[in-house]
C-alpha cells in the first residue's frame, strides 16, 4: 500500500510540474501526425477551418485538480499564434497523467471566438479520447468523454459542439476521477 501511495504521489507531482515553455517544432508536428492518423480526428483536418494543438498537458489532482499545457493555433494550416490551457476540477480525483489535445474549429467564427482572448470550454463540452498506441489509454478532459477502444473506433464519436471538436490521446500516468471542471485558454498571436 505504501508503494501505491508513493507512486500516486509521484504521478501527481510529475503531472503538476510546469510544462516546458519551449516545445520543439517536432513536438507539434509529431502530435499533429498522431491525430491525423487516429481515426475520426484525421477527417477533421480536411474540413476544419483551423485547430489548436497541445502536445503535452500535465494533469494532477487530489480531490481538487488542475491541468496546464502550451500549444499552437493554426488557421487553414498556417501557424498564427500560441495558446495556454489551464483547467480546474472539483470532485473525487487522485493521481496524475499527461495527454495531448487538439481542438478543431468548424469555421472562422469559432476560431475568432478562440483567438479573441479568453476562451473557455465548459464541463458540458465532450472530448473524444483516442487510444493511439499500445501504451496509450483513454482519458477524460472534461465532465465526460467518449472513449475509443481503438484509434479507428473514434470514427463514430467525433462531432462539433458549438463550433469546436476536441480529441485527446493519453501519454502516461494514472488518474482516478469523477469530477467536474472546465478548460480555459489564453491566446497570443505571433
Secondary structure as GFF3:
##gff-version 3
##sequence-region A 1 190
A	DSSP	alpha_helix	2	16	.	.	.	ID=ss1
A	DSSP	alpha_helix	25	36	.	.	.	ID=ss2
A	DSSP	alpha_helix	40	47	.	.	.	ID=ss3
A	DSSP	beta_strand	50	75	.	.	.	ID=ss4
A	DSSP	beta_strand	78	105	.	.	.	ID=ss5
A	DSSP	alpha_helix	108	115	.	.	.	ID=ss6
A	DSSP	beta_strand	118	121	.	.	.	ID=ss7
A	DSSP	beta_strand	126	130	.	.	.	ID=ss8
A	DSSP	beta_strand	144	147	.	.	.	ID=ss9
A	DSSP	three_ten_helix	151	156	.	.	.	ID=ss10
A	DSSP	beta_strand	164	189	.	.	.	ID=ss11
###
